[in-house]
Amino acid sequence: MTVPELHTLERIARYIAAGQAIRDGQLSEGRALLQKAYQDFPPASLTRLECSFLVKFEDDLVFAGQFLPDLRFTIVLVQMLGSYRQAA
């Protein structure tokens, strides 16, 4: 694997872990994981490939994001995933 591919996997894994925690009913853990993903990999930097994986977790991520102190990242995430769906 190349360095960019590893970077993409790490980015996707952070967001998916947050989404999965929410699906498993662990809201506190999901919020913390999502906040960390936002800090390390802001939604505006997500690629189309990354969005293609994350769109499956959109509802979970948006649900968790509404409980974070700053909604701007969640709004950008919704915009990025919406743009991906429109282009697909």
C-alpha positions in Angstrom: 0.0 0.0 0.0 1.1 3.5 -0.7 1.2 6.3 1.9 -1.9 8.1 0.4 -3.8 4.8 0.5 -2.9 4.3 4.2 -3.9 7.9 4.9 -7.3 7.4 3.3 -7.8 4.2 5.3 -7.0 6.0 8.5 -9.4 8.8 7.7 -12.2 6.5 6.8 -11.6 4.3 9.9 -11.9 7.2 12.2 -15.3 8.3 10.9 -16.6 4.7 10.5 -15.6 3.9 14.1 -17.7 6.9 15.3 -20.6 5.8 13.1 -20.4 2.2 14.4 -20.3 3.3 18.0 -23.5 5.3 17.5 -25.1 2.2 15.8 -24.1 0.2 18.8 -25.8 2.6 21.1 -22.7 4.1 22.6 -23.4 7.8 22.1 -20.7 9.1 24.4 -18.0 7.1 22.6 -19.4 7.9 19.2 -19.4 11.7 19.9 -15.8 11.5 21.2 -14.6 9.6 18.2 -16.4 11.9 15.8 -14.9 15.0 17.5 -11.5 13.4 17.1 -12.1 12.6 13.5 -13.3 16.2 12.9 -10.1 17.6 14.6 -7.7 15.3 12.8 -9.4 15.1 9.4 -11.9 17.9 8.8 -14.9 17.0 6.6 -14.0 19.6 4.0 -10.8 17.6 3.2 -12.7 14.3 2.5 -12.2 12.9 -1.0 -14.9 11.4 -3.2 -13.6 8.0 -2.4 -13.8 8.6 1.3 -17.3 10.0 1.0 -18.4 6.9 -0.9 -17.6 4.8 2.2 -18.9 7.3 4.7 -22.3 7.9 3.1 -23.5 4.6 4.6 -22.9 6.1 8.1 -24.3 9.5 7.3 -27.4 9.3 9.6 -25.3 8.0 12.5 -22.6 10.7 12.1 -25.2 13.5 11.8 -27.0 12.2 14.8 -23.8 12.2 16.9 -22.7 15.6 15.4 -25.8 17.4 16.6 -24.5 16.8 20.2 -21.1 18.4 19.6 -20.4 21.9 20.7 -19.6 23.2 17.2 -22.1 22.2 14.5 -20.1 23.6 11.6 -18.1 20.4 11.0 -21.3 18.4 10.9 -22.9 20.9 8.4 -19.8 20.6 6.2 -20.0 16.8 6.5 -23.6 16.8 5.3 -22.7 19.1 2.4 -19.7 16.9 1.4 -21.8 13.7 1.5 -24.7 15.4 -0.3 -22.3 16.5 -3.1 -21.0 13.0 -3.4 -24.6 11.6 -3.8 -25.5 14.2 -6.4 -22.4 13.4 -8.4 -22.7 9.7 -8.2 
